[in-house]
Amino acid sequence: MNRVIETEAGDQSPGPAGKPAEKLATGPIVAPVADIALLLEGTYPYVRGGVSSWVHQIISALPEIRFAVVFIGSDPSMYGPVQYQYPANVTHVETHYLLRQDRHGKPGARAGNRRAFAQMDSLHEYLRRGGEIPGKEMMDAFTRLGSANGISQEDFLYSRASWEYITEQYRQRCTEPSFVDYFWAVRAMHAPLFVLARIAAGLPPVRAVHAISTGYAGLLGSMIRLRREIPFVLTEHGIYTKERKIDLAQATWLHDHNDDVCNTLHDEMGYIRGLWIRFYEQIGRMAYGQASPIVSLYEGNRQRQIADGAAPERTRVITNGISLERYRAALERRPETVPPVLGLVGRVVPIKDIKTFIRTLRILVNRRPDIQGWIVGPEDEDQLYVTECKELATSLGLNDNVKFLGFQNVLDILPQLGLMVLTSISEALPLVVLEAFASGLPCLATDVGSCRELIEGRSEEDRALGAAGSVVPIADPQGTAEAALELLNDAGRWRQAQQAGLARVARYYDDKLMFSSYRNLYMETLAPGSSGTSGFSENAGCTVTHPV
């Protein structure tokens, strides 16, 4: 049975689509509510596409596994209704928000626990050094979070002890930004941790947790792993820390200090921006330190995980896969003549570099006025960026050639395209490339993530299949336009690319391979005596105290 819990502010998280929500049963818990609790930050079930599609694939394909869905969002205003119908093997659902502003009452004077703040300084020292953090140190710190004998969220926000700790840290370590900027950055950075601590304490018994990123989901996995001694699996589609660095580098809500007189190269990044980056680096290290196995989608990202602190022996690669059968109809509906339509299927967000796609269209239309560009994907994540993209298209005179179609059924779109285009500045192993191949569509993609090996092949045998399109530089409208014309204007080359893509996806990226790998991974994880299961048995969750 699907169940939901109420978030602490009293708002009830949604139940299964089309069904009334049911409150979590109270009283003694006699068995785990699920085998695997999926820890999902900003994705399934509220955001469509990408990682969410993958999560739905995995749940649907493994009916013998019972899943709990634990969604972690930022602010409730950023999410709409549930976007997926939960499969029958989703047995528990929770929704939590990290940035709710209405959960606290009127501030009041508090003394706070000076000893607990002093103990927290020890963890901060480990974080500053950047080395491995002992499990006991992490466990003690997590236990203090939200505890009556440790640091409650109210103490952190309003107590004298908290004020003294923050001001002392500012005096010792921070010279560049104003105290006001430092104070609010520290509060914004730490406030979500109390929410995570409450989730870790209140989650009903499960046999294992599986975070689909580092970041807050990965930190939650570490908390649960240490608190309950149950296995913690980590899968990264992209590299969360790297993507946050990109976001932070572009963030306009951070204002770097500029001193024209005494700036050095190290001053190019402001203290607060650097503080945020170090924060995400360190919570990523915490997740790597507790998770096993640590899964990536391709070898390049596995090496990146190792460089960021993951133990090599715990890492493994499981590639994405898709249902070839599902895209057979799209292949059969493909017209004989190649449509002069370039498609970019993805969220309209800066990391997809939609603006380069639009500038590419301007160059292409100058050469072939019949060419169109379709931008197919959700537009609700970054309204400012969406507006900028639409204004760019208008300013370039492309209103008749560029269409923003919003979210669409990709099976309806694919047969109408002549090329799939990814102008992203960061990717892992994008499903949309596999979908394009399976529907007989060549691709242009930037040289990020696994795009080159998808298009050109990753082994000698794979490369012998030929190129399924072209790899282009990041932020290069001219180069992207030239590569597009080379394929669109040469039917023979386009057909060769189409056949290479069809052969590659059939041989290496069939979803049956991916499902088999995850079925085996879960069986290993849930087996008695698996990694992190000291004293663990199938019913061990019954003994967990629930909740605080």
LUMKE-107364 format. One line per 8 residues: number of its first residue (from 0); their letters; for each residue z, y negated, x of C-alpha. Coordinates in Angstrom, 2 decimals. Example, Ala and Ser with C-alpha at 12.3 -4.5 7.8 and 13.67 -1.06 7.14 Angstrom:
0> as> 7.80 4.50 12.30  7.14 1.06 13.67
This chain:
0> mnrviete> 0.00 0.00 0.00  -0.83 -3.48 1.24  2.16 -5.77 1.49  2.75 -9.34 2.57  5.82 -11.29 3.53  6.86 -14.82 2.77  6.74 -17.27 5.63  9.93 -19.10 6.34
8> agdqspgp> 8.88 -22.28 4.54  8.61 -20.35 1.32  4.84 -20.26 1.03  3.58 -16.80 0.29  0.84 -15.46 2.46  -2.19 -14.04 0.66  -2.38 -10.45 -0.38  -5.45 -8.25 -0.46
16> agkpaekl> -8.47 -10.09 -1.82  -8.47 -9.98 -5.58  -4.98 -8.53 -5.85  -1.62 -10.18 -6.42  0.55 -10.50 -3.33  3.55 -8.26 -3.14  6.73 -9.27 -1.38  8.00 -7.11 1.44
24> atgpivap> 10.32 -4.43 0.21  13.95 -5.08 1.02  16.66 -2.63 2.00  16.74 0.00 4.72  13.40 0.77 6.30  12.91 4.48 6.68  9.56 4.68 8.45  7.12 2.50 10.35
32> vadialll> 4.96 0.46 8.01  1.93 1.04 10.22  0.80 2.84 13.36  -0.73 -0.23 15.00  0.18 -3.86 14.37  -2.83 -6.02 15.22  -1.69 -9.41 16.58  -4.45 -11.88 15.72
40> egtypyvr> -4.48 -15.52 16.75  -6.78 -17.75 14.70  -9.18 -14.99 13.66  -9.06 -12.13 11.13  -8.72 -12.30 8.18  -9.13 -16.07 7.67  -12.08 -16.83 9.99  -15.40 -15.05 9.70
48> ggvsswvh> -17.61 -13.71 12.46  -17.13 -12.82 16.13  -13.75 -11.29 16.82  -12.94 -11.06 13.11  -16.02 -8.92 12.48  -15.00 -6.68 15.34  -11.47 -6.29 13.96  -12.83 -5.36 10.54
56> qiisalpe> -15.18 -2.87 12.18  -12.36 -1.15 14.05  -10.03 -0.94 11.03  -12.79 0.36 8.77  -14.02 2.96 11.24  -10.61 4.50 11.94  -9.22 5.39 8.50  -6.76 7.85 10.02
64> irfavvfi> -4.90 4.94 11.69  -2.63 2.71 9.56  -2.84 -0.94 10.55  -0.56 -3.93 10.06  -2.33 -7.30 10.23  -0.24 -10.08 11.78  -2.13 -13.38 11.65  -0.95 -16.34 13.75
72> gsdpsmyg> -2.52 -19.67 12.86  -1.90 -23.21 13.96  -1.59 -25.32 10.79  -2.19 -23.95 7.26  -4.55 -26.82 6.46  -7.04 -25.35 8.94  -7.57 -22.12 7.04  -8.97 -21.21 3.66
80> pvqyqypa> -8.61 -17.97 1.72  -8.80 -14.50 3.18  -12.42 -13.75 4.11  -12.32 -9.95 4.18  -11.40 -7.22 1.73  -8.73 -5.20 3.50  -9.62 -1.54 3.98  -7.18 0.95 2.41
88> nvthveth> -5.61 1.73 5.79  -4.25 -1.82 6.13  -0.68 -1.14 5.03  1.05 -4.39 5.91  -0.01 -8.04 6.22  1.81 -11.08 7.56  0.67 -14.69 7.95  2.46 -17.18 10.18
96> yllrqdrh> 1.74 -20.74 11.27  2.89 -22.18 14.57  2.61 -25.87 13.76  4.10 -26.31 10.31  5.62 -29.77 10.09  7.61 -29.25 6.91  9.99 -26.50 7.89  12.78 -28.60 9.38
104> gkpgarag> 15.37 -30.57 7.51  16.71 -33.97 8.36  17.61 -34.21 12.07  21.30 -34.33 12.87  23.34 -34.77 16.02  24.05 -31.48 17.82  25.70 -30.57 21.09  23.52 -27.58 21.92
112> nrrafaqm> 24.26 -24.76 24.33  24.15 -26.18 27.87  24.64 -22.76 29.41  21.62 -21.35 27.57  19.46 -24.26 28.75  20.68 -23.72 32.32  19.75 -20.03 32.05  16.29 -21.00 30.79
120> dslheylr> 15.79 -22.95 33.99  15.68 -19.65 35.86  12.62 -18.54 33.84  10.97 -21.91 34.37  11.43 -21.47 38.12  9.59 -18.14 37.97  6.82 -19.81 35.97  6.49 -22.63 38.50
128> rggeipgk> 6.18 -20.13 41.36  3.44 -18.27 39.50  4.56 -14.82 40.59  5.50 -11.77 38.57  8.38 -12.32 36.18  10.95 -9.49 36.04  11.07 -7.80 32.66  14.83 -8.42 32.36
136> emmdaftr> 14.33 -12.14 32.97  11.69 -12.27 30.23  13.80 -10.16 27.89  16.83 -12.40 28.36  14.76 -15.52 27.78  13.13 -14.13 24.63  16.51 -13.02 23.31  17.93 -16.52 23.75
144> lgsangis> 15.08 -18.06 21.75  16.29 -18.77 18.23  19.56 -16.95 18.81  22.87 -18.41 17.60  24.30 -17.86 21.07  21.18 -19.08 22.81  18.81 -21.91 21.91  18.05 -22.40 18.25
152> qedflysr> 14.97 -24.39 17.32  17.18 -27.14 15.94  19.06 -27.24 19.24  15.77 -27.50 21.11  14.54 -30.32 18.91  17.70 -32.36 18.33  20.59 -31.44 20.63  22.10 -33.46 23.47
160> asweyite> 21.85 -30.41 25.76  18.10 -30.26 25.16  17.71 -33.99 25.78  19.62 -33.77 29.05  17.57 -30.76 30.22  14.22 -32.38 29.44  15.15 -35.72 31.00  16.43 -33.99 34.14
168> qyrqrcte> 13.19 -32.01 34.46  11.23 -35.23 34.09  13.25 -36.94 36.83  12.86 -34.01 39.21  9.26 -33.03 38.72  7.20 -35.60 36.90  6.22 -38.97 38.31  2.85 -39.75 36.81
176> psfvdyfw> 2.92 -39.89 32.98  5.34 -41.85 30.86  8.49 -40.09 29.71  7.26 -40.38 26.13  4.09 -38.39 26.93  6.09 -35.80 28.86  8.73 -35.46 26.13  6.25 -34.81 23.35
184> avramhap> 4.17 -32.46 25.48  7.23 -30.33 26.22  8.20 -30.23 22.55  4.67 -29.32 21.42  4.45 -26.63 24.08  7.73 -24.91 23.26  8.03 -25.26 19.47  5.64 -22.32 18.70
192> lfvlaria> 7.75 -20.02 20.86  10.54 -20.11 18.29  8.11 -19.04 15.58  6.95 -16.14 17.76  10.55 -15.10 18.37  11.15 -14.98 14.62  7.99 -12.91 14.07  9.04 -10.48 16.82
200> aglppvra> 12.47 -10.09 15.25  11.25 -9.77 11.67  8.23 -7.51 12.01  8.99 -4.22 10.24  8.85 -1.11 12.42  5.44 -0.16 13.75  4.55 2.42 16.35  2.62 0.10 18.67
208> vhaistgy> 1.19 -3.40 18.83  -2.33 -4.43 19.81  -3.01 -8.09 20.64  -6.65 -9.18 20.55  -6.11 -11.97 23.09  -3.53 -13.27 25.49  -2.23 -16.72 24.46  0.31 -16.76 21.64
216> agllgsmi> -0.78 -13.35 20.33  -0.34 -11.85 23.77  3.04 -13.53 24.20  4.12 -12.11 20.84  3.03 -8.68 22.04  5.20 -9.10 25.14  8.19 -10.11 23.02  7.82 -7.09 20.73
224> rlrreipf> 7.19 -4.74 23.64  10.37 -5.82 25.41  12.46 -6.00 22.26  11.52 -2.59 20.86  10.15 -0.63 23.81  7.00 0.30 21.94  3.52 0.36 23.50  1.59 -2.89 23.77
232> vltehgiy> -2.21 -2.72 24.01  -4.22 -5.81 24.91  -7.93 -6.38 24.30  -9.65 -9.60 25.38  -13.10 -10.39 24.05  -13.36 -13.60 26.02  -10.78 -14.67 28.59  -8.30 -16.72 26.61
240> tkerkidl> -6.92 -18.68 29.57  -10.39 -19.62 30.76  -11.40 -20.80 27.29  -8.23 -22.88 26.92  -9.00 -24.49 30.30  -12.43 -25.45 28.99  -10.87 -26.85 25.80  -8.24 -28.78 27.72
248> aqatwlhd> -10.75 -30.17 30.19  -12.64 -31.67 27.24  -9.61 -32.63 25.15  -9.62 -36.29 24.19  -6.04 -36.14 22.83  -4.86 -35.95 26.44  -4.99 -39.19 28.41  -5.06 -38.77 32.16
256> hnddvcnt> -3.36 -41.25 34.39  -5.83 -43.37 36.34  -4.86 -45.28 39.42  -7.89 -46.83 41.04  -5.89 -47.71 44.14  -4.26 -44.45 45.17  -6.09 -41.66 43.36  -6.90 -38.56 45.36
264> lhdemgyi> -8.97 -35.54 44.42  -5.81 -33.87 43.09  -5.26 -36.78 40.75  -8.48 -36.10 38.85  -6.55 -33.94 36.39  -3.57 -35.61 34.78  -0.08 -34.12 34.98  0.15 -33.32 31.26
272> rglwirfy> -3.29 -31.69 31.19  -2.29 -29.60 34.20  1.01 -28.73 32.55  -0.78 -27.33 29.51  -3.15 -25.31 31.70  -0.26 -23.84 33.69  1.48 -22.97 30.43  -1.46 -20.91 29.20
280> eqigrmay> -1.90 -19.32 32.64  1.70 -18.20 32.67  1.89 -16.80 29.15  -1.32 -14.94 30.01  0.44 -13.45 33.05  3.36 -12.44 30.84  1.00 -10.52 28.56  -0.74 -8.84 31.50
288> gqaspivs> 2.66 -7.87 32.86  3.71 -6.03 29.70  0.45 -4.64 28.28  -1.10 -1.26 28.99  -3.96 -0.67 28.78  -5.63 -4.06 29.23  -9.15 -3.85 27.83  -12.13 -6.09 28.53
296> lyegnrqr> -15.68 -5.87 27.24  -17.49 -5.79 30.56  -16.81 -5.49 34.26  -16.99 -9.23 35.00  -14.11 -9.95 32.66  -12.11 -7.01 34.00  -12.33 -8.56 37.45  -11.28 -11.90 36.00
304> qiadgaap> -8.22 -10.29 34.40  -7.26 -8.77 37.74  -7.66 -12.13 39.46  -5.42 -13.65 36.80  -2.63 -11.16 37.37  -3.49 -7.89 35.58  -2.69 -4.68 37.46  -6.07 -3.01 38.20
312> ertrvitn> -4.81 0.46 37.26  -3.99 -0.74 33.75  -7.41 -2.27 33.09  -10.42 -0.62 31.51  -13.76 -1.61 29.97  -14.80 -0.74 26.43  -18.06 -2.38 25.44  -18.78 -3.67 21.97
320> gisleryr> -21.12 -1.77 19.72  -22.89 -2.19 16.40  -24.20 0.03 13.63  -27.89 0.56 14.32  -28.34 1.89 10.81  -27.03 -1.36 9.33  -29.80 -3.37 11.03  -32.63 -0.92 10.38
328> aalerrpe> -33.56 -2.71 7.15  -33.75 -6.05 9.00  -36.07 -4.45 11.56  -38.31 -3.02 8.86  -38.52 -6.40 7.12  -39.69 -8.17 10.28  -43.16 -9.73 9.74  -46.13 -8.87 11.97
336> tvppvlgl> -46.49 -12.48 13.10  -43.62 -13.90 15.14  -41.94 -16.67 13.09  -41.76 -20.00 15.01  -38.03 -20.18 14.27  -35.22 -20.28 16.83  -31.85 -19.18 15.48  -28.41 -19.99 16.83
344> vgrvvpik> -25.89 -17.83 15.02  -22.33 -18.89 15.73  -19.53 -21.30 14.91  -20.42 -24.98 15.22  -17.92 -25.73 17.98  -18.25 -27.29 21.45  -17.99 -23.99 23.34  -21.30 -22.93 21.71
352> diktfirt> -22.94 -26.12 23.02  -24.89 -26.74 19.83  -26.04 -30.09 21.21  -28.06 -28.41 23.96  -29.74 -26.30 21.28  -30.66 -29.46 19.35  -31.99 -31.20 22.48  -34.01 -28.04 23.24
360> lrilvnrr> -35.59 -28.32 19.80  -36.64 -31.91 20.51  -38.58 -30.75 23.59  -40.10 -27.80 21.75  -41.22 -29.81 18.74  -43.04 -32.19 21.06  -45.14 -29.21 22.18  -45.24 -27.23 18.94
368> pdiqgwiv> -44.49 -29.28 15.82  -44.26 -26.10 13.71  -41.11 -24.90 15.48  -37.81 -24.93 13.62  -34.23 -24.43 14.72  -31.66 -22.87 12.39  -27.96 -23.25 13.11  -26.22 -20.48 11.22
376> gpededql> -22.43 -20.38 11.25  -19.17 -21.77 9.89  -18.72 -25.55 10.13  -15.06 -25.81 9.17  -13.40 -25.50 12.57  -14.24 -28.83 14.22  -15.47 -31.38 11.70  -15.90 -34.14 14.28
384> yvteckel> -18.17 -31.98 16.41  -20.19 -30.91 13.37  -20.72 -34.56 12.49  -21.77 -35.39 16.05  -24.30 -32.54 16.04  -25.85 -33.61 12.76  -26.02 -37.22 13.92  -27.69 -36.07 17.15
392> atslglnd> -30.34 -34.18 15.19  -31.00 -37.25 13.07  -31.14 -39.58 16.06  -33.72 -37.30 17.69  -35.86 -37.33 14.57  -35.32 -33.63 13.87  -34.21 -33.65 10.26  -37.35 -31.71 9.27
400> nvkflgfq> -37.01 -29.21 12.11  -33.28 -28.52 12.47  -31.33 -26.92 9.63  -27.58 -26.45 9.42  -27.28 -23.42 7.15  -23.55 -22.75 7.36  -22.27 -19.21 7.03  -24.99 -16.80 5.92
408> nvldilpq> -25.52 -13.07 5.66  -27.02 -12.43 9.08  -29.06 -9.51 7.70  -30.98 -11.97 5.56  -31.49 -14.39 8.45  -32.54 -12.11 11.29  -36.00 -11.07 9.96  -36.91 -14.74 9.55
416> lglmvlts> -36.26 -15.63 13.22  -38.65 -15.47 16.16  -35.97 -15.85 18.85  -32.19 -15.65 18.96  -30.74 -18.40 21.16  -27.25 -18.74 22.67  -26.54 -21.99 24.48  -22.83 -21.18 24.88
424> isealplv> -20.83 -22.36 27.87  -18.56 -19.31 27.57  -19.04 -15.88 26.02  -17.82 -12.35 26.59  -20.09 -9.74 25.02  -21.54 -11.52 21.99  -22.18 -9.25 19.02  -24.95 -11.53 17.84
432> vleafasg> -27.11 -10.48 20.80  -26.70 -6.82 19.88  -27.47 -7.63 16.24  -30.63 -9.43 17.34  -31.76 -6.50 19.49  -31.13 -3.99 16.70  -33.26 -6.06 14.31  -36.12 -6.32 16.82
440> lpclatdv> -35.44 -9.87 17.98  -35.63 -10.98 21.65  -32.94 -13.38 22.92  -32.51 -16.42 25.10  -28.97 -16.81 26.40  -27.10 -18.85 28.96  -25.88 -17.06 32.07  -22.32 -16.56 30.80
448> gscrelie> -20.20 -13.51 30.12  -22.24 -10.34 29.88  -25.39 -12.08 28.59  -27.39 -11.38 31.74  -26.63 -7.66 31.71  -27.37 -7.51 27.99  -30.78 -9.10 28.45  -31.76 -7.70 31.85
456> grseedra> -29.67 -4.51 32.05  -26.51 -3.64 33.96  -27.60 -0.59 35.93  -30.82 0.51 37.59  -31.54 2.86 34.70  -30.75 0.12 32.20  -32.87 -2.49 33.99  -35.80 -0.07 33.94
464> lgaagsvv> -35.97 -0.67 30.18  -37.16 -4.22 30.89  -35.96 -7.70 29.96  -35.11 -8.25 26.31  -35.64 -12.00 26.59  -34.64 -14.60 29.17  -31.47 -15.90 30.79  -31.28 -19.70 31.04
472> piadpqgt> -28.87 -22.11 32.78  -26.01 -23.75 30.92  -26.74 -27.17 29.39  -30.44 -27.09 30.32  -32.59 -28.10 27.32  -35.78 -28.30 29.40  -35.32 -24.85 30.92  -34.39 -23.34 27.57
480> aeaalell> -37.43 -24.88 25.92  -39.77 -23.55 28.63  -38.30 -20.06 28.32  -38.72 -20.17 24.55  -42.35 -21.22 24.78  -43.13 -18.45 27.29  -42.05 -15.88 24.71  -43.31 -17.54 21.54
488> ndagrwrq> -46.75 -18.27 23.02  -47.27 -14.80 24.48  -47.28 -12.10 21.80  -47.57 -9.31 24.39  -44.52 -10.45 26.30  -42.59 -10.98 23.06  -43.34 -7.37 22.02  -42.21 -6.03 25.40
496> aqqaglar> -38.94 -7.94 25.07  -38.49 -6.61 21.55  -38.95 -2.98 22.67  -36.56 -3.45 25.60  -33.86 -4.81 23.28  -34.31 -1.99 20.78  -34.08 0.65 23.51  -31.04 -0.96 25.20
504> varyyddk> -28.91 -1.34 22.10  -29.69 2.23 20.98  -28.82 3.75 24.34  -25.73 1.75 25.35  -24.27 -0.20 22.41  -24.12 2.16 19.45  -20.84 1.47 17.63  -20.06 5.20 17.53
512> lmfssyrn> -19.35 4.98 21.25  -16.96 2.05 20.74  -15.12 3.73 17.84  -14.69 6.91 19.84  -13.23 4.93 22.74  -10.70 3.13 20.53  -9.77 6.30 18.67  -8.96 7.89 22.02
520> lymetlap> -7.09 4.78 23.18  -4.88 4.77 20.07  -4.22 8.50 20.34  -3.13 8.02 23.94  -0.98 5.06 22.98  0.74 6.78 20.07  1.34 10.04 21.88  4.99 10.69 22.70
528> gssgtsgf> 5.80 9.58 26.22  2.89 7.19 26.54  3.26 4.02 28.62  6.09 1.85 27.46  7.56 4.45 25.14  10.81 5.14 26.85  12.95 6.88 24.24  10.19 6.39 21.68
536> senagctv> 9.25 8.86 18.99  7.27 8.60 15.79  10.35 7.64 13.81  11.98 5.51 16.48  11.12 2.41 14.50  13.71 3.46 11.88  16.48 2.48 14.21  15.31 -1.04 14.88
544> thpv> 17.56 -3.66 13.39  15.57 -5.63 10.88  15.34 -8.55 10.85  17.44 -11.39 12.22
